[in-house]
Amino acid sequence: MSQYQEITVTLNDGYDAYARYWPAQGRSPRGAILYHHGIQSHCGWYESSASMLAQAGYAVLQVDRRGAGQNQLQRGHAVSADQLTVDAHVARDELQRLSGTKTHHVVGISWGGKLATMAYIADPKDVASLSLVTPGLFPLVGVSKAEMGRIAMAMIYEREKSFRIPLDDPAFFTLDPAWQQYIATDKQTLRHCTAGFYLASRRMDKPCAKLSKSPPVPYHVFLAGDERIIDNVKTESFFKQLDWPNSRITIYEKARHSLEFENDNQTYFTALLDFICHRKTQT
């Protein structure tokens, strides 16, 4: 496995976010990849795929989202959708600085796919491809109506009040017992987010729906056939109507939400790398 460097990425408001930078292996680097994790997860969940991409010659930057992963300050909180989008662009700029590569690829996992989409719409420059893995644009799982009412009140009066993320069952993510145990006991997994974060995430929905108005970029959407968290039908329909060239949708019929945690994840890893390798980048 490749080795990563633990670094800090300072966001625009001075927030110091934990990150992992994986230098490209080999004599001839092939490009750079910005890697966004999901709502509960952190960069540690996707260590295997990040290492694989680095070994294949790509510099990879994974940043724990503010309030998530190893970032303890303002746990589970975000001020706005704009703040989260700007955070993604700061991470992009840091990747370009570290790697010396002008264009880059973006990988977004689950809710990170929503962030990757939003960031692309806001500023599509220098993005060579989007790999969206079980992207969280159309969720199946949500809070109850009663809880939503409490969150709505807190959005007005107590934006930093925390609410439990309704993804308690590790079986939502994987059927593998070892990975289920990892998710259940991982101290860095985010269990709560604030009313402010819920509001910021909701306000990403309408802009993401306007993806068709953005410049076309090759995308690869990966879906799990045995999905419990997102709506595959809506997701597939949304991306198919874009009809962007050099793009594809792959469905792993027996897989659950976190393809990284599948027993045969090498099939997914190979497809992820193959798609990125065929997208040109500039240095």
ABEGO torsion letter per residue (X at the ends): XBBBBBBBBBBAAGBBBBBBBBBBBEABBAEBBBBBBBAABBAAAAAAAAAAAAAAGBBBBBBBBBGBEABABGBGBBABAAAAAAAAAAAAAAAAAAAGBABBBBBBBEAAAAAAAAAAAABABGBABBBBBGBAABBABBBBAAAAAAAAAAAAABAABBBBBAAABAAAABABAAAAAAAAABAABBABBBAAAAAAAAAAAAAAAAAAABBBBBBBBBBBAABAABBAAAAAAAAAAAGBBGBBBBBBAABBABAAABAAAAAAAAAAAAAAAABBBBX
